Amino acid sequence: MSDLADIAGDDPRRLHALRDSLHQLADSPHRELRELARAVLDGEITLRAAVLSSAYAPALGEAFDRFWSHYQQLTPEERQELAATAYDDNPQTSS
């Protein structure tokens, strides 16, 4: 997974967040995203190669479109909170 460290800029917090995101995608209900994440985590393909692959392009495009629609509906404060959680090593869970 050396390209993950490179993509994360050798920042351990970003690398941790990237791996966490891949683990979440590996449990996704979306078959293509699940397959992509597992292949990257298993070292079968680099993340760069996976996201550039035409095999995963439709699923990635749809996921990004859903995220972007959601993001555009957020207030500036909610956007800041979302950005902050990307670097939070100890996210608080609601009880």
Secondary structure by P-SEA (a helix, b strand, c coil): caaaaaaacccaaaaaaaaaaaaaaaacccaaaaaaaaaaaaccccaaaaaacccaaaaaaaaaaaaaaaaaaccaaaaaaaaaaaacccccccc
